[in-house]
Amino acid sequence: MELFIYLFAALFSVLNPIGTVPIFVALTEGYTSAERAKVSLITSINVLIILLISFFIGQYVLSFFGITITALRIAGGIIITSSGFGLLNGNFSKNKGINKKVQKEVQNRTHIALTPLAMPMLAGPGSISLLIAYYQEHNTTSEIIISTISITVVAATIYLVLRSAHFLAKMLGSSGIVAISRIIGFLTIAIGIQYIISAILTIVRGI
């Protein structure tokens, strides 16, 4: 249970679906309730697939490119910490990760569930590197099962958040969303720093 809660909290903090609420509202403006529900469901499924691929296959990608887990922890820690500072300072906009081509597609009602919603806004480099590093330390059968369940629950939570995005936006308001995102940002910074500390300790012990 402790392992489940740890991974869920870490992923939820890094993915920050609450911070995606105003972006989702802006992108789905004019959509019907059924269309928003469909986009929410497909987005959460895409996130689940991306996270599971990162969790199970990420280690082989590292081996192929000759990247050590210590290097990944440092790089991932920096990315996660940087994301946390962005959330803490409120530096996220409704166009985060959206280039002009994607904006045009949104205006043409092209499906947005994969890009930009699922990636890079939700499942980005921070969550991917977190899962790859996490697998290195938790790869027994029972731990893999628990981790898979935790990842699935995170994806389900993302669906619920996005499905309720318009309601949450009205209830919390922009200031409420910013406040929650800053709290999550603080936790994200702590997770990133912890990854960097773990990598440094590994290097020191190996000297």
Secondary structure by P-SEA (a helix, b strand, c coil): caaaaaaaaaaaaaaccccaaaaaaaaaccccaaaaaaaaaaaaaaaaaaaaaaaccaaaaaaaacccaaaaaaaaaaaaaaaaaaaaaccccccccccaaaaaaaaaccccccccccccccccaaaaaaaaaaaaacccaaaaaaaaaaaaaaaaaaaaaaaaaaaaaaaccaaaaaaaaaaaaaaaaaaaaaaaaaaaaaaaaac
